[in-house]
Amino acid sequence: MKIEIVLLAGFLGAGKTTVLNELIRNFTDLKLGMLVNDFGEVPVDGSLLKSENPELLEGGHKIYEIGNGSIFCSCLKAPFVYGLQYFASEKPDLLFIEASGMSDPSSMDLILQEHRMDGFMEVKKILTLVDPLKFPKLVNVLNVIPRQVEAADVLLVNKSDLATDEQMQDILEKIRKLNPDVPVQTGSFGQFDYSFLHSPNRDHKKARLESCNTPDTRPASLFLEGRITSEEVLREFLDSIQDEIYRLKGFFELNGNMKYVSDTGKGFSITPADKTGIKPGLTVLCPPGNSGKIADAWQKYRSDKFEVPHDKNPSPGRLSGLR
């Protein structure tokens, strides 16, 4: 029996990790594998999954994390294939793949075929999430966004509570032009009807195109480390770069307390977080021309002075249990 894959795609900040948490809770009776692809140098999403799913600690579930790029780019294809091979040996009942926000999943089936893995793995569904705030601004700017919609078997418009009826209608019309027959659900906070995943009917379209992900199409990636004197100062920094970024997230320590920081599409959230063991810092993705402005702003607001690292070479995946 083949291992079934459910692949989550969608642009940066659309809510893929929130949806993956919901999916995990819908399939607690199965042995699950989770391959989590985070574009930043320091993977954040795997730590969030572990901290938000304590009921899975003893379930034998595994997470394999791949950071610093898109798994569909030639720069990370080797770690991606290695991760798939690991799960082929582990034989989970269901494998969730959370692709990074800049990933074009159009080559998923092609990768399985080229590496002779289609004999024991198959894609059940590609789910693409749409952020109604970012989608209209970027769908005609970044090739990866229409490719994510075109590859979808099911399309989930998340954060619908943040959009007006008129905005939602415009988004749905744009979606229909890109993928006329795709089933569409709208919801918020990852709350959707996932019953279609329990159906034996896969109804998966073939994803056999070459991905548009290449080293030349990578956005700039920064990992910001250091200290900030207060949450007020941190918010001043965040507000100063809001129009320069695609995505910002990470764990940051303020006055001895760990916080999870994330852009929301309408500002930034700073919420309490457990001491995760992950390296504190903020991962920022932005157009290449904006990286210098963001680094300069960080140096202005931080209370200490360290070198701000920029793009890194792809690092291998990391395997861990949910613990």
C-alpha positions in Angstrom: 0.0 0.0 0.0 1.4 3.4 -1.0 2.1 6.2 1.5 -0.3 9.0 0.9 0.9 12.6 0.8 -1.1 15.7 1.6 0.9 18.7 0.5 0.2 22.2 1.9 1.2 25.1 -0.3 0.4 28.8 -0.1 2.3 32.1 0.2 4.2 33.3 3.2 1.9 33.9 6.2 -1.2 32.3 4.7 -1.6 30.1 7.7 -0.1 26.7 6.6 1.2 25.8 10.1 -2.2 26.6 11.6 -3.9 24.4 9.0 -1.4 21.6 9.6 -2.2 21.7 13.3 -5.9 21.2 12.4 -5.1 18.4 10.1 -3.0 16.6 12.8 -6.0 16.8 15.1 -8.2 15.3 12.4 -6.0 12.3 12.0 -4.8 11.4 15.5 -5.8 7.7 14.9 -3.0 7.4 12.3 0.8 7.3 12.4 1.7 10.6 10.9 4.9 12.0 9.2 5.4 15.7 8.8 8.0 17.2 6.5 8.2 20.9 7.3 9.9 23.3 4.9 10.7 26.7 6.3 12.3 29.3 4.0 14.4 30.9 6.8 17.8 29.7 8.0 16.3 28.7 11.4 13.2 26.6 11.0 10.4 28.0 13.2 7.3 26.0 12.1 8.6 22.6 13.5 9.0 24.1 16.9 5.5 25.5 16.8 4.1 22.1 15.8 5.8 20.4 18.7 4.7 23.0 21.3 1.1 23.1 20.1 0.5 19.3 19.9 1.5 17.9 23.3 -1.0 15.0 22.8 1.2 13.6 20.1 4.3 13.3 22.2 3.9 9.6 22.7 2.4 8.8 19.3 5.5 7.8 17.4 5.0 10.7 14.9 8.0 12.2 13.3 9.0 15.7 12.0 11.7 16.3 9.4 12.6 19.9 9.0 14.2 21.5 6.0 15.1 25.2 6.2 16.7 27.9 4.0 14.8 27.7 0.8 12.1 25.9 -1.2 12.1 22.1 -1.3 11.2 22.3 -5.0 14.3 24.4 -5.9 17.4 22.6 -7.2 19.3 24.1 -4.2 17.2 21.9 -1.7 16.1 19.0 -3.9 18.7 16.6 -2.3 17.6 17.2 1.3 13.9 16.9 0.1 14.5 13.6 -1.5 16.4 12.4 1.5 13.5 13.3 3.7 11.1 11.5 1.5 13.3 8.4 1.6 13.4 8.6 5.4 9.6 8.5 5.5 9.5 5.7 2.9 11.4 3.6 5.5 9.3 4.8 8.4 6.0 4.0 6.5 3.6 6.5 8.1 -0.1 6.1 7.4 -0.2 9.7 6.1 2.6 12.1 5.2 1.9 15.9 5.5 4.3 18.1 3.6 4.2 21.8 4.6 6.0 23.6 1.8 7.6 27.0 2.3 5.6 30.1 1.3 7.8 30.6 -1.7 7.5 27.1 -3.0 6.0 26.1 -6.4 4.6 22.6 -6.0 4.1 22.1 -9.7 6.9 19.4 -9.9 5.8 17.2 -6.9 4.7 14.2 -9.0 7.7 14.7 -11.3 10.1 14.5 -8.3 8.5 11.2 -7.2 8.7 9.8 -10.6 12.3 10.9 -11.3 13.6 9.5 -8.1 11.6 6.2 -8.5 9.5 6.9 -5.4 6.1 6.8 -7.2 6.0 3.1 -6.6 5.5 3.5 -2.9 4.3 7.1 -2.4 1.5 9.1 -4.1 0.0 12.5 -3.7 -3.5 12.4 -2.3 -4.2 16.1 -2.4 -2.4 19.4 -2.9 -4.0 22.0 -0.7 -3.2 25.6 -1.4 -3.9 28.4 1.1 -4.7 31.9 0.0 -4.2 35.0 2.2 -6.9 37.5 1.1 -4.8 40.5 2.1 -1.5 39.6 0.3 -3.0 37.7 -2.7 -4.4 40.6 -4.7 -1.2 42.7 -4.2 1.2 40.0 -5.3 -0.6 37.6 -7.6 0.6 39.6 -10.7 4.1 40.3 -9.2 5.4 36.9 -8.0 5.1 33.9 -10.4 5.0 31.5 -7.5 1.5 32.6 -6.3 -0.4 31.7 -9.5 1.6 28.5 -9.8 0.4 27.5 -6.3 -3.2 28.2 -7.2 -2.9 26.3 -10.5 -1.4 23.2 -8.8 -4.2 23.0 -6.1 -6.6 20.2 -5.8 -8.5 22.1 -3.1 -8.1 25.8 -2.4 -8.6 27.2 1.1 -9.0 31.0 1.4 -7.9 31.6 5.0 -8.3 34.8 7.1 -11.6 35.5 5.4 -12.6 37.5 8.5 -10.0 40.1 7.5 -11.5 40.8 4.0 -14.6 42.6 2.9 -17.3 40.8 0.8 -16.1 42.9 -2.2 -12.5 41.8 -1.7 -13.5 38.2 -1.3 -15.5 38.3 -4.5 -12.5 39.8 -6.4 -10.2 37.1 -5.0 -12.5 34.3 -6.0 -12.8 35.7 -9.5 -9.0 35.7 -9.8 -8.8 32.2 -8.5 -11.4 30.9 -11.1 -9.3 32.4 -13.9 -6.2 30.5 -12.7 -7.9 27.2 -11.8 -11.6 27.1 -13.0 -12.6 23.8 -11.5 -10.9 23.8 -8.2 -13.1 23.3 -5.1 -12.8 26.4 -2.9 -13.5 26.9 0.8 -13.4 30.1 2.8 -12.6 30.2 6.5 -10.5 31.7 9.3 -7.9 30.4 11.8 -7.5 27.2 9.7 -11.1 26.2 10.3 -12.3 24.3 7.2 -14.2 21.1 6.4 -11.5 18.6 6.0 -13.8 15.6 5.5 -12.7 15.3 1.8 -9.4 14.0 3.0 -11.1 10.9 4.5 -12.5 10.0 1.1 -10.8 7.2 -0.8 -11.2 9.2 -4.0 -7.9 11.1 -4.4 -8.8 13.2 -7.4 -5.3 14.6 -7.5 -4.2 16.5 -10.6 -0.8 15.7 -12.0 1.9 18.1 -10.9 4.4 17.3 -13.6 5.6 20.8 -14.6 9.1 22.1 -13.8 8.9 24.3 -10.7 9.6 28.0 -11.2 11.7 27.8 -8.0 15.4 28.5 -8.9 18.3 30.1 -7.0 17.7 33.2 -9.2 14.1 33.6 -7.9 14.9 33.4 -4.2 13.9 36.3 -2.1 16.4 37.8 0.3 16.5 36.0 3.7 17.8 37.6 6.9 18.0 36.3 10.4 18.0 39.1 12.9 19.7 38.5 16.2 20.3 40.7 19.2 18.5 42.5 22.0 15.7 45.1 22.1 15.0 47.1 25.2 11.2 46.7 25.2 8.2 45.6 23.2 7.5 49.2 22.4 10.9 49.5 20.7 10.4 46.2 18.9 7.0 47.4 17.5 8.7 50.6 16.3 11.2 48.6 14.4 8.5 46.3 13.0 6.3 49.2 11.9 9.3 50.8 10.2 9.9 47.8 7.9 6.2 46.7 7.3 6.2 47.8 3.7 9.6 46.3 2.9 8.9 42.6 3.7 7.1 39.5 2.4 7.2 37.7 5.8 8.6 38.0 9.3 8.4 35.5 12.1 10.5 34.0 14.9 11.0 33.7 18.6 12.4 36.7 20.5 13.2 37.2 24.2 12.0 40.4 25.9 12.8 41.0 29.5 13.5 37.3 30.1 10.2 36.2 28.5 10.1 34.3 25.2 7.7 35.8 22.6 6.5 34.5 19.2 6.6 37.4 16.7 4.7 37.2 13.3 3.3 39.6 10.7 -0.4 39.3 10.3 -1.1 41.1 7.1 -2.5 44.0 9.1 0.4 44.6 11.5 2.3 42.2 13.8 1.4 40.0 16.7 3.7 39.4 19.7 2.5 36.6 21.9 3.9 34.6 24.8 5.8 31.4 23.8 7.4 28.5 25.6 11.2 28.2 25.8 11.4 26.1 22.6 15.1 25.4 22.5 15.2 27.1 19.1 17.7 29.9 18.4 16.1 33.2 19.2 15.8 35.6 16.4 13.6 37.0 13.6 13.5 35.5 10.1 12.7 38.1 7.5 11.9 37.4 3.8 11.9 40.3 1.4 12.6 41.4 -2.1 16.4 41.4 -2.6 16.6 45.1 -3.0 15.1 45.7 0.5 17.5 43.6 2.6 20.0 46.5 3.2 17.2 48.8 4.4 16.0 46.1 6.9 19.5 45.4 8.2 20.1 49.1 8.7 16.8 49.5 10.5 17.7 46.6 12.8 21.0 48.1 13.7 19.2 51.4 14.6 16.7 49.9 17.0 18.7 47.1 18.7 20.5 47.8 22.0 23.6 45.7 21.2 25.7 45.4 18.0 26.4 42.2 16.2 26.9 41.4 12.6 23.5 40.7 10.9 23.9 37.5 8.8 22.3 37.4 5.4 21.7 34.5 3.0 23.2 31.2 4.0 23.9 28.0 2.1 21.1 25.4 2.3 21.4 23.3 5.4 20.4 19.6 5.6 17.1 18.6 7.1 16.7 17.8 10.7 14.9 14.8 12.0 13.1 14.8 15.4 10.3 13.3 17.3 7.5 15.5 18.6 9.0 16.2 21.9 
